[in-house]
């Protein structure tokens, strides 16, 4: 049996983390594959890695306000993206279940 660690790791909350300033971001270095990169190279690498695509869509104001309220300090766009992903996954699950049930009933 693998022995578990007895090291006590302190719990760190968001309040414990230092606040980042614009100076912190201005002094940041962008790196791709361990090498310094300019902003365009970095953005290209990030988009390629996470498979994100920048699009412009129009959303109803109440929808945006709802997700902003849910998000708090987090990104509301991430919540919208996660919600859309769940709808897609649920739709596939529903279609798959219907197909399996139809196949089973036909036997």
C-alpha positions, 0 to 999 in steps of 0.5 A, spaced: 500 500 500 502 506 498 504 511 504 500 517 504 503 524 505 503 527 512 505 534 510 500 539 512 499 544 506 496 550 508 489 552 506 490 559 501 484 563 500 483 568 494 484 573 500 491 571 502 494 571 495 497 578 493 493 583 489 496 583 482 497 590 479 497 593 472 505 594 473 505 586 474 502 585 468 506 590 464 512 586 467 510 579 465 514 575 460 510 571 455 513 565 453 511 559 448 515 552 449 520 555 454 522 561 449 520 569 449 514 570 445 511 577 443 503 578 444 501 575 437 505 569 438 503 568 445 495 569 443 496 564 437 499 559 441 494 559 447 488 559 442 491 553 438 492 549 445 485 550 448 482 550 441 478 557 443 476 561 437 474 568 438 467 570 435 462 576 436 455 574 438 449 578 440 446 576 447 440 579 450 442 583 456 438 579 461 442 573 459 449 577 460 447 580 466 445 573 469 451 570 468 455 576 470 451 576 477 453 568 477 460 569 475 462 575 481 469 576 480 470 570 475 469 570 468 462 570 466 464 568 458 467 562 461 460 560 465 456 562 458 461 557 455 460 552 460 453 552 460 453 551 452 458 545 453 453 542 457 447 543 453 451 540 447 453 534 451 446 533 454 443 533 447 448 528 445 446 524 451 439 525 450 440 523 443 444 517 444 439 514 450 433 515 445 437 511 440 439 505 445 432 505 447 429 504 440 434 499 439 433 495 445 425 496 444 426 493 437 429 486 439 
